[in-house]
Amino acid sequence: MQTHQPDHARRVEAPLRPVEVWAPEITVRQNDDGVIYIEQTRPLPPYPDRITEPLLKYAAEQPERTLFAERTGDGGWTRISYAEALTKTRALGQYLLDAGLTAERPLVILSGNDLNHAVLALAAIHVGIPYAAISPAYSLISKDFARLKDIFDSITPGMIYAADSKPFEKAIAAVANLEDTRTLFGKNAPGTEQGFDFALSTQPTEAVEKAFDALTPDSVAKFLFTSGSTGTPKAVMNTHRMICSNQIMTRETFTYFKTEPPVLLSWAPWHHTAAGNKEFFIPLFSGGSFYLDHGNPTPQGIKETVRNLKDVSPTWYFNVPKGFEALIPYLEADGQLRRNFFKDLKMLWYAGASMAQHTWDDLERLAAETLGQRILLATGLGATETAPACLMCTWPVEEAGNVGLPGYGVQLKLVPQDGKLDARVRGPNIMPGYWKAPEVTARSFDEEGYYCFGDALRFADPDDMSAGFFFDGRTAENFKLDTGTWVSTGALRTAFINHFGTIVRDVAIAGADRPYLAALVFPNVEELHRLTGLDEDAAPAALFAHPAVVAIFRDKLTSLASQATGSSTLIRKLVLMDPPPSPDAGEITDKGSVNQRKVLSLRAATVDALYEETIETIGL
């Protein structure tokens, strides 16, 4: 048995803003077959049995503190205090019980993040009725509602909530039997008893407290659906044990939450685990506040995020790499925004998708220019099946992508497989299984009961396991060229994105059973407009064919090729892609990274044409 403590190099450009975080110390065991087991030497502290126990605590201790806040039409904020949240939770809990909802007939929420969604979710959890937040795109964008039908078949909901009845009418009519499925709407309800205000007027009885008292750590709190990238979305059972243990694990990692109630502002959707579990419950478990951001990382949506960040100074800020990329130009141009954003900030957290090194460097530079200090920039590794946090990195590192070490209570198992280390985990935050899918559940765990991520990890420092790990791609996404040479897509994608810099958003690597590697490139269209001077309404084909675009991509491809060590790292051609990868088509995983298999499957015609040389490509 070995004990290790991390001792990592720090960047020298500016000191790190002081922040209290954990001091991980790991125990490592390695078997003769090369399998490695890693866990923290310190155990996970006790955690609540029920998710809403902190709501009861803080409603009594700090009743007037803001728990949730949302923009109003006049530019102000509507706030729900802890005391108000508890009152609404009890009233709505009684309403849900009166509706006869159960685990077999749960609640589904079809619309996105809002205050009604927040308190309705807490109410369902409080009285033991599982709920499922569903991607709004399944109702609002889909033409055949196929995924929504699969979801309804899987969990057979007894009640549907949507913020507005009008946009969701067609979807609800297509998938629900309204004779035995109740509906509830924030506005435009067809009847009084289907209106949210009516539900809030319900008088709670002792049935609410009895339902709460009957909860156990193994009670199912909610269903979260996987992205369905390899088939029908699967309903992951999220128990009270999973979420409670994961929140205490998180608070024991971000230890400043204990003395500084966290302030979050976020746009990230609650139907994904990163926002719907980690972010949603962080304030609740530490007496903090959650400000809802109705912006997003699009040219129009980022303006709302900027507006909100001028009002709210977060102490912990989460975004996907694309979101940080969209925010950086505004931080560069607006001193007021920079000052307010960095004023109280202690940590920047990005999703498990790879962050381009130039984005990392820009964030560190902007913080240093504004504060004279860097802000801790960190990430981790998790999944819908793990509630989600499993590995976390909270020490200063110079390179983007270190996902850290297992949190308290998590055991990490690394199994050598095809030249990689296949990551598997065990702990109280791991799901008991997929809802009514025992065979799929059984395939997701190994013989020792470890959940199999399907992700590979590599050592940040082969001589020091306490330095953490880098995500090394999906094990299922690695492939062989027709010569039999293995290609590691994860490392290759990261190298490609870092090399091409700001002109590339993401990339998928093609070449399985082919003679050479090629890249399907999703460019940064805004950067290409700047580069070419073409109008914003210029067609993608015109933008991609512009001589300046062709020249810079060819130059970058050539210089990248000069660094190749063989056919497994030599990309000979690329094609610029439009439209970008779609989360709702499964081309983006829950972690925010490109799903290689899905992109290549859905765009197989492009891949074929690339190798048949029947489309325009940029090559060596």
N, C-alpha and C positions, 0 to 999 in steps of 0.2 A: 504494500500500500504506500502511495506517495501523497504528500501534501504540497500544494503549490499556491503561491500568492502572486497576483499580477504585478509587474513592474514595467510599465510601458512608457515609451518615449513620448514626449510632448512637443508640439510645434513651438517654434520660438518667436513667431511674428508678434504675438501678444499673449498676455497671461489669460488663463481661463477664469471666467467669472466664478467665484466660489459657489458651490452647490453641494448639498449633503446627499450622498448616494451610498449604496452598500459597499462593503469591502469584501468581495467574493474570495472564498478560499475553498479550493476543490480537492476532492479525493478521487484518485484515478486507479482503476484496476484493469489490467490487460490479460486476457486469456492466451493460451498457447496458440489458438487458432487466429489470433490477431484482433479479436473482438475487444473493443474498449468500452469501459463503463465509467462515466463521470457524473459526480453529483457534488453539491455543496456539503461541507463538513457540518455546517450549522443547520439544524432542522427548520422547517417552516413553522412559525408561531401559530398558536390557535387562531381559528377563523370562525365567523358566525355560522350557524346552521342554516339561516334563512337570509335571503338577499335583502329584504326590507328592514331587517333589524337596525341597520345604521339610520334609516329614515326615522324610525321611532326615537332613536338616541338624539339625533341632531334637531328634530322637531321640538324636543323638550329642552335641549341645551342652547340652541341658537335659532329660535323659531322664525325670526325676521330675516335671516340671511337668505340671499337669493340662491335657489337651487337651479332653476332654469330661467332663461330669458330669451325673448324673440323680438325682432324688429316689428314696430307697428307701422301702419300706413303713413303716419305723420312724421316718421323718422325717429321716434323715441323707442323705448323698449317696454314690452310687457313682461313683467317678472312674476315668477311663482316662488314664494318663500318655502322653506322647509315645512312650516306649519300648514300653509295652504296646500302643499303637495300631499301631505298626510290626510288632510280633510278630503281632498278630491280622490285620493286613493281609496279611502274607505267608502265613499259614496259610489264610486264607479265599481268597486269590488262587490258591493251589494247588488248593483245593477247586473253585473255579469253572473253572479250566483242566481239571481232571479230568472235569468235567461236560460238557466239549466246547462250552462257550458261545463265541460269536463275535459279530461285529457283526450278522450275519444272524440269530442266535439269542441275543439279549441277555438280561440280567436285568431283571425288573420287580419293584418293591417296592410292594405294595398297601397296607401299613399306614403309619401316620404316624411322626413323629419319635421315635426312641429310640436307645439306645446301639448296639444291634445294627444298626440301619439305618445309623448313622454309619460303623461300621467295615466293614460290607459294601460300602457305596458306595465307600469308599477302596480296598478290595481290588479291586473291579471296575475302577476307574480305573487302579490300579497295574499291572494285567496286561493292559490294553488291551481289556477287555470292556465295551462301553457298558451303562449301566443307565438305567432310567427309573423315577422315583418318581411314583406315580399318586395322584390324590386319593382318599382312603379312601371318600369319599361315593359314588364310582362303584361300589363294592362293597357298602357297608353301607346306603345309603339308596335307591339306584336299585331299581326293581321289575323292569325288563326288561334291565338291564345293557347298554343299547344303546351308551353311550359307551365302556364297557370293551371291548365287542366290536369297536368301530371301532379302538380303540387296539391290541388284540391282532392284528387284521388288518393294521394298519399296520406294526408292528415285529416280529411273529412271535417272541415270547419263547421262550427255551429253558429258563428257570427262573423260578419265582415265589417270592418271599419274602413272608411275612406274620408279624406278631408272634405271632399266635394262630390256629391252624387253624380253630377253631370258628366265629367270626364271618364268616370268609371262605369257608366251604365252598360255599355256594350260588353265589357269584360265580365261584369257580374252576371249579366243575362246569359252569357255563353258558358259559364262554368258552374253556376250555383243553382241548386233547386231552392227557390225562394219560399216554397211551402214549408220547408223545415230548416231553413237557414236564415237567421235574423240579420238585419243590416242596421248600421249606425253611421251617421254622417255628420261632419263638422258644419256643413252648410248645404242648402238646397235639399234637405231631407223631405221625402214625399209625404211623411206624416209626423205629427208631433212626437210620438214615442220613438221615432227613429233619429231624433235630433240629439246632438251631444249635450245641449243645455238640459234637456229632459233627463238624460242619464245622470248628469251631475246633481240634479235635484233629488235623487233617490236618498232616502233616509237610511243610513246604515243601522243594522241590528246586531245582536250578539252573534249572528251567523258569520259575520266578517271575522271576528276574533276567533271563533271556533275553527274556521277554515285556516286561518293563520297558524293557530296552535297545532293543527294537524299536520303541518308541513314537516318534512324530514330533509336531511341533506341530499337524499336520493330522489326527492320529488323533482319532476321535470318542470323547469321554469319557462323554457321557451324552445322553439325549434328554429334553427338557423339552417338555411339551405346552402349546400355547396354550389359552386358556379355551374355545375352540370357540364363541364368542359369535355367529359368523356362519355356523356350519356344523360339520362334523366337526372335532374337535381335530386340529391339525397337529403332527407331531413335528419339533421344532427340533433340528438337529444342533448340539451344543455341543462344540467341539473343545478340545484342550489349549491351543492358541494363544489362543482366545477367553477362556478362564477365567484363564489365567496373565497375559495382558496386562491384563485387566480388574482383576485383583487388584493388580498393580503400579500401575496407574493410580489405583486407590482408595487404596493406601498412600501414593502420592506426593501425594495430595490431603489425606488425614488424616495429615499427616506425624508427628504425635505417636505414631502406632503404631510408628515406628522405634525410639523410646526407651522407650516405655511399652507393653509387650505388652497388647493389648486384652483386656478382660474383657466378654463378652456374656452376657446372659440373654434368651432369646427363646422365644416360643410359635409364631412364624410358621411355616407349613407348608413343608416342603422340596420339595413338588411344585410350588411357585411359584418363580420365578427370584429374587425379592428375598431370600428366605430360603435357598432351595436352592443358590444360587450365591453371591450377595454375602455374606450372613451366614455361611453354612456354611464358606466358605473364608477369611474375614477372619482368624480366629485362627490357622489353619494357616500362612498366609503371613507372619505377624508374631510367631509364637511365643506366642500368647495362649491364652485358655481360653473354651470355650463351655459354658454351663450351660443345660440343656434345661428349659424351662418348660412344664408340661402344663396350664397355664391357658389362657384365651382371653378375648376381650372380650365376654363374656356375663355376666349377673347372677351366675351361679354360678361360671363359669370365672375371673372376675377375682379371686375370693378366693384361688385358688391362686397366681395371679401375685403378689398382694400378699404372701402367705406367703413366696414365694421371694425377693421383693425385700427382705424383712426380713433375709434370710440373705446375699444376694449384692449387692455394690455394683458395678454395671457401670461401665465407663469410656466405653462407647459404647452407646447404647440406641436400638433401632429399634422402632417400632410403627406401625400404621395409625391415622389420625385417630380412628376409632371406639375403638380401644384406649386412646389417650390420654384420650379423653372418659370412658371407663369407669374409668380409674385416678384421675382428678382428685379425685372425692369422697373417696376413701380417703386421698390425699395431704393433703387439707384437714383430715381428721378425726384423723389419726394422726401425731403428731410423730416417733415412732421410725421409721416408714416413710419420712417425708420426709427425715430425717437420713441414713438408710442409703442411700436412693435417690440423693440428690444428693452424697453424701460424696466419691466418686471420679469423678463423672460429668464428662466434658469435652464431650460432644456428644449432642444428641437428634436423631434422624433419623426423619422420617415418610415414608410412601409417597407416590407421585406423585399420589394423590387429593388434592383440595383439603382443607385443614384450615380449619375455621371460625375466624374471627378471635378469637372469645371463648375457644376452646381454646388458641390461641397465647398470648393475653394471660394466661390462668390459669397456664400453665406458666412463663412468665417471672416472674409475680408470686410463685408458690410458691418458685421457686428463689431469688429475691431475699430473700424473707422468711426462708428457711432459711439461706442462705449469706452474704447481703449482696452477692451477685453473680448475674448472669444466666448461664444455660448456653446456649451456642450452639445454636440451633434451626434445623435446616436440612433441605433436601430436594434432589431432583434429578429427572432424567428418564431413563428407560430402558425396556427391553422384554425379553421372553423371547428375542427374536432378537439382543439386543446384550449379553448375558452378566452383568448387565443395564446397568451404569452407563454413561451417555454424557455427560450434563450434570450438574454438581454446583454447589451454592451453599453456600459456607462462610464468607461474610462477614455481619456483622450487618445485618439488614434489619428494618424496622418492620412489614411486611405479610406475612402468610402467602402462600405460593404461588410465590415466586421459585425457579425450577428451575436457575438459574445459567448456567454457561458450559461449553462442551465440555471434557472432560478431556484430559490429555496423550495424543496419538496419535489423537484423534478429530477428524474434519473435519465441521463442521456446515454444511449447505446449506439456505438458506431461499428457497423459491420462491413468488412472489406467486400466489395462487390464490383467486378469488372473494372478494377483499378481505381475505384472510388470508395468513399466511406459513406455508406447508406445510414441516414440518421433515423433513430427510433427513440421514443420517449415513453416514460411511465410516471404517473403521479396523480394526485387528487383532482387535477384540472383536466384530465383526459376523459373524453366522452365514454358513457357505457355502451354506446352503439348508435346505429342508425335506426330510426323509427320503423318498426315492423319489417326489418330487413336483416334477419339473422345471418344469412349466408354472406352478404356483403360485409357485415360487421366482422364475421370470423376471418375473412380475408384481409382485414385491415390491421390485425394484430398478429405478432409472431408467437412462437411457441412459449415464450416467457411472459407474454402479456404486454409487450411493448407495442404502442401504436406506431405504425410504419408511415412516416411522412411521405415517402417517395422523393425526398430531397437528399442530395448529397452535400456533404460538408468537407472542407479542407482546412488544415491547420493554418492559422495566421502565422505561427512560428513553430515549425516541426520540433524544435528543441524545447518549447515551453507551451504546454497545453493551456496554461492559465492566460495566454495571450488571446484566446478565443478562436473563433472559426469564421471562415467565409462561406457563404452560400456557393455551392459548386454545381448548381444546375439540378434539374429534375432528372432522377436516374432513368425514368422512362423516356426522356427526350434525347439522351445520347444515342448515337447511331454509328454505323460503319459505312465507309465509302465502299465502292465495288471492289477495291483492292483488299478489303478486310481490315483496314485501318480504322481504329476507334476515333470518334470525334466527340470532344467534351463541349457541348453547346453553351453551358453556363459561363465558363471561363472565356470562351470565344466571343460571346455576346458582350460581356463586360469590356473586354479589350477593344472590341469594335466601337462601342458607344463612347468610351473614353477617348479613343483615337480621333473619331470624327467630330467630337465636341458638340457645339451648340446647333449644328445643322441637322442632327439626328435626334429623333425622339426615342425610337426603339428599332429593333431588328429581329428577324427570324432567320435562322441559318438552315439552308437546304443542302442536300447532298447525299441523303440515304440511298445506298445502292447506286450511286452516280459516280462518275469518274473524278469529279472535283467539287469543291464547295462554292456555293453562291449565297447571296444575301438578299432577302426581301426587306427593304429599308423603308421605315416609316419616318419621313423627314419632318423637321420642324418648319412647317409651312410659313409661319410668321418670319422666321429668320431668312427663308428663301425670298420672301417678298422684299425684305430689307436689302438683301444681296443684289437682287435684280432690278429693283425699282419699279416692278410691275404693280399694277393696281390690285387692291385686295380682292376684287371680283374676277381676277384673271383665272382662267381654267387651270386645274392642276396639270394637264398635259402641256400647256404652254409654259408653265412655270418649270416643270421638270426638263423640258427640252431647251431651255434658255442656255446659251453658251457658257455663261458664268457659272450656272449650276452644274452643268456637265463637267466643266473644267475642274471645279473644286472637288467634286466627288471622285473624279478620275485621279487627281493628285493625291487625295487622301487614301484611296484604294491602293495606289502604287506604293506610297510610303508605308502603309500597313503591311503590304506584301513583303517589303524588305525586312520586316521583323519576324516573318514566318520561320518556323523551325522544321517544316515539312508539310506534307499534303493535309495533315489534320488541322493545320492552322492557316493554310493559304487559301484565301477567298479570291477567286479569279473573276467573278462577275457580281454585279448588283443590279437590282431593278428598284426604282422608286415607286412606292405603293400609295394608292388612294382607293378607298377611304382608309382611315386609321383602324387599328384593331378594335373590335367591338366587345365590351364586357358582356353584353347580353347575348352575344353569339358564342360566348365561351372563349373568345380569343385572349381575354385578360383573366388571370387567375384571381382568387380572393386576396392574394398577397400583392396584387397590382402589377405582376410581371406578365410578360407575353407568354401565352401558352403555345409553345412551339408546335405541338402536335395538331392543335386545333387550327392555328393559322395556316399551316401547311396543308391540312386537310381541306379547309374551306377555300383555299386559294390554289388548289392543286393544278388547275388549268394554267395559272400563271407560271407555276414551277415547271410544268411540262413545256410551255412555250419558251421559257428561259433556256432550257437545255436543248430544245429543238431549234433555237435561234430564230423564232418567228415573231419575237417582240423586241422592242428597243431596250438594250441594256447598256450599262457602262462597265467596261472590262479593262483588264490589263493590256 
